[in-house]
């Protein structure tokens, strides 16, 4: 997909169910280390296509739209994929994987994935630590709060709330 070898592309993958303000900040900060970020919404093909994936893709596209200038090539793209993230990254022309971590528990998990992706699939990982004010936010926390009747608008980008 990528044609200009001077453009550094990062692939930021996840289920993003939902896409939180923490995710958005990783994308924004990712643009400081990459020229282009692909937000890749993954799903397990063996479990079938999630009913809400098209809606999730559209919400993320609307959320990141302000990061793209109409007169310039897109700096942030949103795609869905199945299979191994590192293989999709290679097909999408990514130079590295972009990951965000909130805690030491995330670090251990991400470190192991990064090691496998580099050793087996030959793609490196750049890790950004979440900013302190977003460190407690995760998609599962948002879903749990919503399931118990709590408002989560302060944890989601404006477009995702609609």
N, C-alpha and C positions, 0 to 999 in steps of 0.2 A: 504494500500500500504506500509506504513512504518512499519518496523518490530523491529528495535532497539529503545527501549524507551529512550535511552541516547542521541539519535540524535535529536536535535531541528530543526524542519522544519517550515519555514515561507512560506506563500502563498502570492505572489504579483500579484494581479489581475487588469486587465484593458482591454480596447479595443486596446490600443497600436497602434493607427492608425494615424501616424506611431510611432514606438518605437524610442524615442529620447535619446540623451546623458543624459538627466536628469533621464530618466527611468533606463538607464544602471548604473548610479551612485547610485541609490537607491538599485539596485540588488547587486552591489559591496559592498556597506556599509551594506546591509542586511546580508551579509556573516560574518560581524563582530559580529552580535547578534544572528545568527542562523548558524547551521552547513550546512544547505541545504535550498535553495530557489527554490520554484516552481513558474515560471512565467506563470500565467494562463490567456490566451487570451479568454475573454468572448464574447459571442454574444447572441442576443435574438432569440431563436428558432422560435418565432412567426413571425419574419421578414425574416426568411429563412437564410441559411448559406451565409455570405458575400462572394462574388466572390473572394476576395483577401485574405481570411483568411489563406489558405494553404501557399501562398507566404509570408504572414506576419509571420506565424509560422516558416517557413524556415529561414527567415531573422533574426529573434530573436535567433533561435538556432545557426546560424553562428556567430552572434554578441557575444553571451555568451560562445561560445566554448572555448575560451582561459581561462575561469575561471574554467574549468574542466581539471584535469590532467588525462592522459590516464591510468595510473597505479592505480588510486584511484576511489572510488565510485563517481558518479556524484554529484557535489555540487550544480549545477544549472540545472533544468529541465524545459522544455517548453511544455505546454499542452493547449488544447482548452477545453472549457466547456460551458454549458448552465445552466440556472437556477440560484438559489441563490448562491452567492459567498461563504458564510459561510457553506452551505451544501456541496459544492464541496470541500472546505477546509477540512472538516471532512472526506469525502470519500478519499481524497488524503493523509490523515495522517498528515495534518498540525497542529502544536501546536498553531499557531497564524497567524493572517493576518498582512501583512506588507504593510504600506501605506506611500506615500510621499506627503508632502504638501508644497506649495509654498508661501501661503499668509494666512491672517486671514480669507478670504472668504473660502479657502480650509479647514481651520481648523474647522469652524462651520459645514460644510457639513460632514467632516470626523468624527467629534466628535459625531454627531447624528447617523451616520452609526455604529460607534464603540459601542455606547450605545445599539443600537438595537441588534447587533450581539452578544454582551455579555449577555444581559438580556434574549433575546428570543432564541438564538441559542447556547449560552454557549461557544463562542470562543472569545478570547481577540484580541486586535489590538495593534501593535507597530507602532508608527508614527515616521518617520524620516523627519526632516525639510530639504528641498532642500538646497544645498549649494548656496550662494549668486549669483555666476556666472551662475547658471542654473535656478534661480527662475522665470525668465520670459518665460521660454520655456514650451510650452504645445503642444500637438498633434494638437489642433485646430489652434494655431498660425502658426505652420509649414504648415498645409493644406492651410490656408488663404494666407500665403506668396507665396506658390507654385502656387496657383490658380491665383495670380496676377503677375506671372512671375519672382519672386525673387528666388535667389539661397538659399537653406537651408542646404547645406552640412555641415556648421559649427555647426548645431543644431542636426545632426544625427550621430550615430556611423558610422564608415567607411564602414562596410558591408552593411548598410541600403541604402547608397548612390548608390550602384551599380545597 
